[in-house]
Amino acid sequence: MKTMTEFFKSLADDTRLRLLILLQDGSEYCVCDLMAAFDMPQSTVSRHLAYLKRNGWLQDRRAGIWMYYSLRKELGGLHRAQLMLVVSHLADSALCRADRERLDAYLRGKETNVCS
């Protein structure tokens, strides 16, 4: 029961839902990319990413000093079903569209693959 409660708590935050929406396209993003998308400090973004990772949503990869996050390749059935529900209800919201636009603009402006 505790595991199920923690699973649903992982979806009980706007920022975590917004992260899942951005990551659902299968891309891998550096924390700095997500900071730019949300206009939030590194500590806030990292805390939410860690929460999602602890609850089975994300995988991470270290490259030098940078951490990159993506959805777990092998999401379980409950995770997949909830992700589909979240995406279908929220991906077209004004806030999530604005997140995507900020992220895309930031990525276009990056000169290299290394965060600055």
RAWODA-V112657 format. One record per residue. N is the residue number from 1. RES is the residue in three letters. PSI is psi in whole degrees, 0 to 359 (* if undefined). OMEGA is omega in degrees with one decimal (none if undefined). Layout:
BEGIN
n->N res->RES psi->PSI omega->OMEGA
n->N res->RES psi->PSI omega->OMEGA
END
This chain:
BEGIN
n->1 res->MET psi->319 omega->-179.2
n->2 res->LYS psi->320 omega->179.2
n->3 res->THR psi->318 omega->179.5
n->4 res->MET psi->320 omega->178.0
n->5 res->THR psi->315 omega->178.8
n->6 res->GLU psi->322 omega->177.5
n->7 res->PHE psi->310 omega->-177.8
n->8 res->PHE psi->331 omega->174.2
n->9 res->LYS psi->328 omega->180.0
n->10 res->SER psi->339 omega->178.5
n->11 res->LEU psi->1 omega->-173.1
n->12 res->ALA psi->37 omega->179.1
n->13 res->ASP psi->133 omega->-178.9
n->14 res->ASP psi->315 omega->-177.3
n->15 res->THR psi->318 omega->179.5
n->16 res->ARG psi->322 omega->176.1
n->17 res->LEU psi->317 omega->179.2
n->18 res->ARG psi->322 omega->176.7
n->19 res->LEU psi->314 omega->179.7
n->20 res->LEU psi->321 omega->179.5
n->21 res->ILE psi->315 omega->179.6
n->22 res->LEU psi->322 omega->-175.9
n->23 res->LEU psi->346 omega->-174.9
n->24 res->GLN psi->348 omega->178.9
n->25 res->ASP psi->0 omega->177.5
n->26 res->GLY psi->0 omega->-179.9
n->27 res->SER psi->164 omega->175.6
n->28 res->GLU psi->130 omega->-177.7
n->29 res->TYR psi->144 omega->172.7
n->30 res->CYS psi->153 omega->176.9
n->31 res->VAL psi->321 omega->-179.2
n->32 res->CYS psi->328 omega->176.1
n->33 res->ASP psi->316 omega->-177.8
n->34 res->LEU psi->327 omega->174.1
n->35 res->MET psi->316 omega->-180.0
n->36 res->ALA psi->321 omega->-179.2
n->37 res->ALA psi->322 omega->-175.2
n->38 res->PHE psi->351 omega->-175.7
n->39 res->ASP psi->51 omega->-179.3
n->40 res->MET psi->156 omega->177.9
n->41 res->PRO psi->157 omega->-178.7
n->42 res->GLN psi->318 omega->-176.5
n->43 res->SER psi->320 omega->-179.8
n->44 res->THR psi->312 omega->-179.7
n->45 res->VAL psi->314 omega->-179.0
n->46 res->SER psi->321 omega->179.6
n->47 res->ARG psi->316 omega->-179.8
n->48 res->HIS psi->322 omega->176.8
n->49 res->LEU psi->317 omega->179.2
n->50 res->ALA psi->320 omega->178.9
n->51 res->TYR psi->314 omega->178.3
n->52 res->LEU psi->321 omega->179.1
n->53 res->LYS psi->315 omega->179.6
n->54 res->ARG psi->331 omega->-177.1
n->55 res->ASN psi->19 omega->169.6
n->56 res->GLY psi->8 omega->-177.7
n->57 res->TRP psi->323 omega->-168.8
n->58 res->LEU psi->161 omega->167.7
n->59 res->GLN psi->156 omega->179.3
n->60 res->ASP psi->164 omega->179.4
n->61 res->ARG psi->133 omega->177.6
n->62 res->ARG psi->136 omega->173.7
n->63 res->ALA psi->100 omega->-174.7
n->64 res->GLY psi->235 omega->179.4
n->65 res->ILE psi->357 omega->-174.7
n->66 res->TRP psi->145 omega->174.2
n->67 res->MET psi->134 omega->178.5
n->68 res->TYR psi->139 omega->-177.4
n->69 res->TYR psi->147 omega->174.1
n->70 res->SER psi->165 omega->173.6
n->71 res->LEU psi->146 omega->174.5
n->72 res->ARG psi->138 omega->-179.6
n->73 res->LYS psi->325 omega->-175.4
n->74 res->GLU psi->67 omega->176.0
n->75 res->LEU psi->140 omega->176.7
n->76 res->GLY psi->171 omega->-176.7
n->77 res->GLY psi->318 omega->179.5
n->78 res->LEU psi->317 omega->177.9
n->79 res->HIS psi->313 omega->-179.3
n->80 res->ARG psi->315 omega->-178.6
n->81 res->ALA psi->316 omega->-179.8
n->82 res->GLN psi->323 omega->177.9
n->83 res->LEU psi->317 omega->177.8
n->84 res->MET psi->320 omega->178.9
n->85 res->LEU psi->313 omega->179.7
n->86 res->VAL psi->311 omega->-178.2
n->87 res->VAL psi->315 omega->-176.8
n->88 res->SER psi->333 omega->-178.0
n->89 res->HIS psi->337 omega->-171.7
n->90 res->LEU psi->339 omega->-172.4
n->91 res->ALA psi->330 omega->-179.4
n->92 res->ASP psi->8 omega->178.6
n->93 res->SER psi->155 omega->-179.4
n->94 res->ALA psi->319 omega->-178.8
n->95 res->LEU psi->315 omega->-179.3
n->96 res->CYS psi->325 omega->174.9
n->97 res->ARG psi->320 omega->178.3
n->98 res->ALA psi->321 omega->176.1
n->99 res->ASP psi->312 omega->-178.7
n->100 res->ARG psi->318 omega->-179.7
n->101 res->GLU psi->317 omega->177.7
n->102 res->ARG psi->317 omega->179.7
n->103 res->LEU psi->313 omega->-179.5
n->104 res->ASP psi->318 omega->178.6
n->105 res->ALA psi->318 omega->178.5
n->106 res->TYR psi->314 omega->-178.7
n->107 res->LEU psi->323 omega->176.3
n->108 res->ARG psi->327 omega->-177.4
n->109 res->GLY psi->347 omega->179.7
n->110 res->LYS psi->133 omega->-179.4
n->111 res->GLU psi->333 omega->179.5
n->112 res->THR psi->179 omega->177.0
n->113 res->ASN psi->357 omega->-177.9
n->114 res->VAL psi->132 omega->179.1
n->115 res->CYS psi->150 omega->177.3
n->116 res->SER psi->* omega->none
END
